[in-house]
Amino acid sequence: MDTSKEYVQMCEKATEIQALKRGIMNNNDHFAIVSEEKLTFLPRQDQLQEMIGDYGECVNIFQDYIDCVDGEPMAVIWDAPYHIETMEQLWLAFVMYKKYNKAWNGEDWIMSS
């Protein structure tokens, strides 16, 4: 389970994912303490996969995503000013891209072009 500073920031800024936490929380969920008043939900990889839907469809769509993002080979993503370190970070980026048309720029989620 990714509890890195980078993943916490990505999750905290993913307001769409934070809004979903009430509907999918269970006893095995992880949270990061951001402040005394705020807990940030850190979705596990399986929870992120469930947000896409059917497993077979999810795997096919994910393969297309890692092969090519916005018409660019995935290598462009690896050369971005940020570096995806874990599968949770990659799946969160995929969910945000596929469901909300947003991409991580290293600091925030922005609308994809």
Backbone bond lengths (Angstrom), bond angles and torsions (degrees), N, CA, C in turn:
res aa  C-N    CA-C-N  psi(-1)  N-CA   C-N-CA  omega(-1)  CA-C   N-CA-C  phi
1 M - - - 1.453 - - 1.518 108.83 -
2 D 1.304 115.56 126.44 1.463 121.59 -179.29 1.528 109.99 -78.41
3 T 1.308 116.79 119.45 1.467 121.65 174.64 1.523 109.96 -123.70
4 S 1.329 115.44 23.01 1.460 120.24 -178.48 1.524 111.19 -67.44
5 K 1.313 115.25 159.75 1.470 122.13 177.85 1.534 110.31 -56.78
6 E 1.335 116.54 -40.67 1.456 121.09 -178.68 1.535 111.36 -63.71
7 Y 1.342 116.35 -45.75 1.467 119.69 -178.88 1.521 111.03 -67.20
8 V 1.317 116.73 -39.48 1.466 120.09 177.30 1.526 109.65 -59.46
9 Q 1.329 116.89 -44.72 1.470 120.22 179.45 1.529 110.90 -64.08
10 M 1.333 116.78 -43.83 1.470 119.98 179.14 1.529 110.42 -59.83
11 C 1.338 116.69 -43.52 1.469 121.12 -178.96 1.525 111.17 -68.86
12 E 1.309 116.26 -43.36 1.464 120.26 -179.13 1.524 110.81 -59.98
13 K 1.324 116.86 -39.72 1.467 121.28 -178.11 1.533 112.37 -80.65
14 A 1.328 117.45 -13.88 1.473 121.53 178.16 1.526 108.11 -83.93
15 T 1.317 116.79 75.97 1.466 121.45 -174.41 1.526 111.97 -60.29
16 E 1.320 116.98 -30.84 1.464 120.74 178.64 1.533 110.45 -64.00
17 I 1.321 116.40 -39.69 1.467 121.47 179.32 1.525 109.95 -72.23
18 Q 1.316 116.99 -40.51 1.466 120.69 178.66 1.526 110.68 -62.36
19 A 1.338 117.56 -34.79 1.466 121.37 179.11 1.528 111.02 -67.44
20 L 1.328 117.37 -25.65 1.469 121.62 -179.09 1.526 113.22 -81.51
21 K 1.316 117.91 -15.48 1.466 120.20 -169.19 1.515 114.34 -57.11
22 R 1.312 118.73 -34.21 1.468 120.44 -179.33 1.526 111.54 -63.09
23 G 1.326 117.02 -36.25 1.457 120.57 -176.92 1.513 114.69 -78.99
24 I 1.337 117.57 -17.88 1.462 118.93 -175.17 1.524 113.79 -123.19
25 M 1.315 117.29 5.62 1.463 119.87 -178.37 1.525 111.81 -69.35
26 N 1.319 115.20 145.46 1.452 121.50 170.91 1.528 108.34 -147.81
27 N 1.306 117.53 -178.49 1.467 121.35 -174.32 1.526 113.87 -67.02
28 N 1.326 117.63 -16.53 1.459 120.51 -178.91 1.523 113.17 -94.11
29 D 1.328 117.66 5.29 1.455 120.28 -177.71 1.514 111.71 -74.82
30 H 1.301 114.26 152.96 1.452 121.65 179.40 1.520 109.24 -111.49
31 F 1.307 115.12 144.69 1.453 121.59 177.84 1.514 108.45 -134.20
32 A 1.309 115.41 150.58 1.462 121.16 173.41 1.516 107.35 -109.22
33 I 1.301 116.24 137.49 1.459 120.24 177.31 1.521 107.36 -85.76
34 V 1.322 115.72 108.87 1.458 121.14 -178.72 1.521 110.18 -88.37
35 S 1.302 116.22 -39.21 1.464 122.06 176.19 1.525 106.56 -154.88
36 E 1.314 116.82 178.56 1.467 119.88 179.52 1.517 111.79 -60.67
37 E 1.316 116.70 -31.00 1.466 120.92 -175.97 1.526 113.34 -95.73
38 K 1.331 118.82 -11.73 1.459 119.56 -169.01 1.524 112.74 -129.55
39 L 1.320 114.48 127.61 1.455 122.15 169.86 1.520 107.36 -109.68
40 T 1.304 116.78 137.91 1.460 121.38 177.88 1.520 108.78 -107.37
41 F 1.327 115.82 125.35 1.464 122.79 177.73 1.522 108.89 -71.59
42 L 1.336 116.62 127.60 1.463 122.58 177.00 1.527 108.30 -110.42
43 P 1.333 117.73 95.38 1.466 118.67 -177.21 1.529 111.95 -66.06
44 R 1.328 114.31 141.56 1.453 121.10 174.98 1.535 108.36 -77.21
45 Q 1.314 115.83 165.06 1.466 120.35 -179.54 1.532 111.45 -58.57
46 D 1.329 118.07 -41.14 1.462 119.83 -179.20 1.530 111.20 -65.70
47 Q 1.322 117.61 -35.05 1.468 120.07 177.83 1.526 110.55 -68.41
48 L 1.322 116.65 -38.99 1.464 120.09 177.34 1.524 110.24 -64.39
49 Q 1.331 116.67 -40.56 1.466 119.96 178.66 1.525 110.97 -63.92
50 E 1.325 117.41 -38.64 1.465 121.03 179.38 1.529 111.58 -64.22
51 M 1.322 117.40 -27.57 1.460 120.71 179.95 1.526 111.78 -67.65
52 I 1.324 117.11 -21.54 1.466 121.22 179.19 1.518 110.95 -83.13
53 G 1.329 117.39 -34.62 1.460 119.45 178.10 1.507 112.24 123.19
54 D 1.318 115.83 -143.39 1.453 124.13 -177.99 1.528 110.98 -48.80
55 Y 1.348 116.09 132.18 1.460 121.02 -174.72 1.528 112.36 -59.46
56 G 1.325 117.62 -46.96 1.465 120.69 -179.56 1.514 111.67 -60.97
57 E 1.305 116.18 -45.19 1.460 121.22 178.13 1.531 109.66 -64.50
58 C 1.306 115.82 -40.77 1.464 122.11 -178.90 1.533 110.20 -59.11
59 V 1.320 117.61 -46.22 1.463 121.37 -178.09 1.529 110.32 -64.74
60 N 1.330 117.24 -42.50 1.460 120.26 179.50 1.522 111.88 -64.48
61 I 1.313 116.92 -44.24 1.462 121.21 179.49 1.525 109.87 -65.40
62 F 1.334 116.86 -40.64 1.458 121.08 179.37 1.519 110.55 -63.13
63 Q 1.319 117.46 -42.12 1.475 120.76 178.73 1.526 110.12 -59.97
64 D 1.330 116.87 -43.20 1.469 120.15 176.99 1.525 110.31 -61.28
65 Y 1.330 116.90 -39.96 1.460 121.78 -178.75 1.526 111.51 -63.65
66 I 1.314 117.56 -46.30 1.464 118.24 -177.54 1.526 111.68 -75.08
67 D 1.331 117.36 -22.60 1.463 119.92 175.97 1.522 111.28 -74.37
68 C 1.340 116.15 -35.75 1.452 119.48 -173.16 1.526 109.72 -158.26
69 V 1.319 116.49 127.72 1.462 121.82 177.13 1.517 107.72 -121.07
70 D 1.322 117.03 122.86 1.466 122.23 -178.38 1.522 111.95 51.00
71 G 1.314 116.41 39.82 1.453 120.30 177.58 1.523 114.04 78.47
72 E 1.322 117.10 0.19 1.459 121.29 -179.83 1.527 109.49 -107.11
73 P 1.330 117.07 142.06 1.475 118.12 175.47 1.518 110.49 -59.41
74 M 1.323 116.35 149.80 1.463 121.54 -177.93 1.527 111.82 -57.03
75 A 1.324 118.54 -23.88 1.462 120.89 179.19 1.525 111.17 -56.46
76 V 1.310 117.55 -29.87 1.464 121.03 177.81 1.527 109.96 -61.81
77 I 1.335 116.81 -38.40 1.455 121.03 179.19 1.532 109.88 -63.38
78 W 1.311 117.29 -40.94 1.463 120.03 -178.48 1.526 111.54 -67.61
79 D 1.333 118.56 -23.07 1.466 122.27 179.30 1.525 112.11 -91.27
80 A 1.315 117.38 3.54 1.464 121.84 -179.13 1.531 109.72 -66.09
81 P 1.341 117.73 168.33 1.458 120.24 -178.88 1.534 112.98 -67.40
82 Y 1.300 118.11 -6.97 1.454 122.39 175.60 1.518 106.93 -120.29
83 H 1.297 116.53 165.40 1.460 119.58 179.97 1.520 108.48 -131.76
84 I 1.314 116.42 124.89 1.458 121.22 177.32 1.519 107.93 -76.61
85 E 1.328 115.43 122.31 1.461 121.29 -173.93 1.520 114.45 -102.04
86 T 1.353 118.03 -25.79 1.461 119.93 -172.37 1.525 110.69 -133.74
87 M 1.315 114.99 165.32 1.463 119.69 177.21 1.527 111.14 -66.17
88 E 1.334 117.98 -34.07 1.466 119.09 176.74 1.526 110.83 -61.81
89 Q 1.336 117.12 -42.27 1.461 120.12 178.27 1.522 110.80 -63.50
90 L 1.329 116.96 -42.27 1.460 120.97 179.55 1.526 110.97 -65.30
91 W 1.342 117.55 -44.94 1.468 120.42 179.92 1.524 111.42 -67.66
92 L 1.332 117.80 -36.58 1.464 119.52 176.56 1.522 109.90 -63.57
93 A 1.336 117.18 -43.26 1.467 120.47 177.44 1.531 110.40 -60.66
94 F 1.326 116.23 -40.11 1.464 120.84 178.99 1.526 111.57 -64.51
95 V 1.326 116.90 -47.00 1.476 120.99 179.60 1.527 110.47 -61.07
96 M 1.318 116.60 -45.80 1.468 120.16 -178.95 1.525 110.94 -64.18
97 Y 1.324 116.91 -37.06 1.466 121.21 178.52 1.531 110.90 -69.58
98 K 1.313 116.09 -49.00 1.468 121.04 -173.64 1.528 112.24 -71.62
99 K 1.316 117.58 -42.67 1.468 120.34 -174.96 1.525 113.73 -89.98
100 Y 1.335 116.98 -30.56 1.465 119.38 -171.93 1.527 113.64 -125.19
101 N 1.345 116.77 3.54 1.461 122.44 178.51 1.533 111.68 55.13
102 K 1.329 115.99 43.00 1.456 121.31 179.99 1.524 110.36 -122.98
103 A 1.322 114.41 150.80 1.466 121.12 177.98 1.519 108.74 -128.30
104 W 1.311 115.91 149.29 1.463 122.09 179.21 1.531 108.67 -86.73
105 N 1.322 117.09 128.47 1.467 120.84 179.81 1.530 112.50 -104.37
106 G 1.308 116.82 10.42 1.449 121.36 -178.76 1.521 112.87 101.38
107 E 1.340 115.47 -16.02 1.460 120.66 179.95 1.526 113.32 -132.88
108 D 1.342 116.16 -29.50 1.469 119.82 -175.72 1.526 109.34 -158.16
109 W 1.326 114.73 166.35 1.460 120.97 174.73 1.527 107.62 -88.82
110 I 1.336 116.10 125.69 1.470 120.45 -179.75 1.525 108.21 -121.96
111 M 1.320 116.33 155.94 1.457 120.71 178.38 1.526 109.10 -63.52
112 S 1.348 116.03 133.84 1.461 120.37 176.77 1.517 109.57 -75.17
113 S 1.295 114.64 151.15 1.474 118.04 179.60 1.511 110.81 -87.62
